[in-house]
Amino acid sequence: MSNVPQQRLVQTAIPGPRSVELQQRKTAAVSAGVSTGLPVYVERAGGGILVDVDGNQLIDFGSGIAVTTVGNAAPRVVERVSQQVQDFTHTCFMVTPYEEYLEVAEALNELTPGDHEKRTALFNSGAEAVENAVKVARHYTGRNAVVAFDHAYHGRTNLTMAMTAKNMPYKHRFGPFAGEVYRAPMSYPFRWPGGPADCAKESFDVFVQQVHAQVGEDNVAAVVLEPIQGEGGFIVPAPGFVKQVADWCTDNGIVFIADEVQSGFCRTGDWFASEHERVVPDIIATAKGIAGGLPLAGVTGSAEIMDSVHGGGLGGTYGGNPVACAAALGAIQTMKEEDLCSRAKQVEALFLPRLKRLADTFPQIGDIRGRGAMLAVELIHGPGDLTPNAVLTAAVNKACHAEGLVTLTCGTFGNVFRFLPPLAASDELLSEGLDIFEKAFAASV
Ligand SMILES: *Cc1c(COP(=O)(O)O)cnc(C)c1O
């Protein structure tokens, strides 16, 4: 267990005076392009609590955006990392390799969906993983086109900006973007023109027609899909959509890439969200939850696809850094030994009834969705008026922050709360966080 006290404590304004001071230094020292959602400066964290520089103890419903799934400074991660930094910190795997990289690759090959022969390459960030997955797919197929979806988020590098759907803040005036990226409609039940039932019936057909008419199957190297979309609004596609798309890719010689950077590593109650869809992706991109907070990312795919690339075609100075690999081994061990997939399901069981009750009271809650400890509520204006309610979302968010609850929002229209608590947080803390959310909601409508 964490030695950070597992209690909420708000003893100053949020942010407190010391944080305010640091935020002034931030303004003077850090590019304005890097902004902070809740400028409380953190000193220590563990379990479900962040301790700030003013001594406040905040309940964490964000896990640093789905990263500290095993908890912050999780004991096994700390232990492995501490040992590794004493042994060696870097050699570059492409120069003189080390066993820890192999152990992470073996773990990913085993844990990702499918029991076929697989290979993995390691990188530093989710964007880098997605870029490399696309590189491999293009190389393997000899084709150029990449299909991504409405509301997709794949990162901030040039290629992944092109694949990301939302202009502000990710793309605005950062172009020109990489070419040969095409966008298809997302299966988004809540906002499908004819409603959820029509979405299940129609979204795959619309996808197929649009790719056929606007791109041509034979030109497509890869279709890249988040099985549950992250930044775009925690959109869970209609049942069967992911599987239909993956099967269609197989039929057309297209590499199906699952971007599980946010949904991976026990977050949804399975090791990977693809499992729930009964899909075995050709390539799966992972990062965020993989290493308990250290920067690491993986691209895992069938041996045939991954080994099609010439030697030296993939890599990078830091990719699969030994300290990050040690952290990943500690994180994966934690997920296994503490059965964090089951814990994510318990979190869902704790959250959903309360969110549903809230939705019964407030017509501004239009939709509740997600899986495991990756849950969201979408805010609208009222019954029958699905207009996104970003103003209320921002107000509730602010009210939560003031009470010492770290909440995150998302969505193309900025009107979705997403809940991504660490799986090390106790039921007591999660319930208290929900109390705060409910009160903040009632006070803000
Ligand atoms: C966060 C995220 C990325 C980008 O990962 P970085 O580590 O920030 O580069 C890509 N895809 C998805 C689904 C993400 O949630």
The ligand as a Tripos MOL2 file, in Angstrom:
@<TRIPOS>MOLECULE
LIG
   15    15     1     0     0
SMALL
NO_CHARGES

@<TRIPOS>ATOM
      1 C1         -2.8150    9.8240  -25.2940 C.3       1 LIG1
      2 C2         -3.1100    9.0980  -26.5210 C.ar      1 LIG1
      3 C3         -2.2000    9.0570  -27.5980 C.ar      1 LIG1
      4 C4         -0.9110    9.8290  -27.5820 C.3       1 LIG1
      5 O1         -0.0540    9.3980  -26.5620 O.3       1 LIG1
      6 P1          1.1510   10.3370  -26.0860 P.3       1 LIG1
      7 O2          1.9090    9.4770  -25.1310 O.co2     1 LIG1
      8 O3          0.5490   11.5510  -25.4690 O.co2     1 LIG1
      9 O4          1.9220   10.6650  -27.3090 O.co2     1 LIG1
     10 C5         -2.5350    8.3030  -28.7060 C.ar      1 LIG1
     11 N1         -3.6950    7.6190  -28.7680 N.ar      1 LIG1
     12 C6         -4.5720    7.6290  -27.7570 C.ar      1 LIG1
     13 C7         -5.8270    6.8180  -27.8760 C.3       1 LIG1
     14 C8         -4.3320    8.3810  -26.6130 C.ar      1 LIG1
     15 O5         -5.2290    8.3990  -25.6230 O.3       1 LIG1
@<TRIPOS>BOND
     1     1     2 1
     2     2     3 ar
     3     2    14 ar
     4     3     4 1
     5     3    10 ar
     6     4     5 1
     7     5     6 1
     8     6     7 2
     9     6     8 1
    10     6     9 1
    11    10    11 ar
    12    11    12 ar
    13    12    13 1
    14    12    14 ar
    15    14    15 1
@<TRIPOS>SUBSTRUCTURE
     1 LIG1         1 GROUP 0 **** ****
